[in-house]
Amino acid sequence: MKRSSVAGLCAVALMAGAALMAGPAQAKEPAACQAISFRAIPAGSPDGVQDAGLKPTKSGKIEIKAEVQGGAAKNYFMAIKGNKIDGADKGPKVSDGCLKSKHVALPYKTQPAGACTGERFRVVIETQGAKKVAQFFGLHGSAWEHCSSATM
């Protein structure tokens, strides 16, 4: 047997032993604060409600949809578990620390109900005890503006 193949076998045996000693992988806890970003739909999209993004989570499916008129999005909204979250509902809030960690400057503006727009969109989710709170924002220039909030 050649010297290089013996060294290779020894290395494989050491790695296998180290893997066995490490034990089973530990399940990670979900992050207490997380953000999901979405793009705006392209100009010229067909009229009606269009899907802008979808993110399945353990707490339920988060969808971002756009109401399109004349090929332009007039309002974006968040739907959680298939239920539309209106901007008129002020809803619960994510903590300031969580928002700052996800690059949402404080204080933030609130967009009028039924007129959520932006160049990009972000849903910030925070675990608050046994519940999760989601806040939906639209980006205007360099500032995130609040559109809606909900408990998941």
Protein Blocks (a to p, Z undefined) as FASTA:
>chain_A
ZZklmmmmmmmmmmmmmmmmnopaddddddfbdcdddddddehiaedjddfbdcddfkbc
cddddddeehiafbdcddeehiacdfklnopaddfklmmmnopacddddddehiaccfbd
cdddddehjbccddddddehjaccdfbdcdZZ
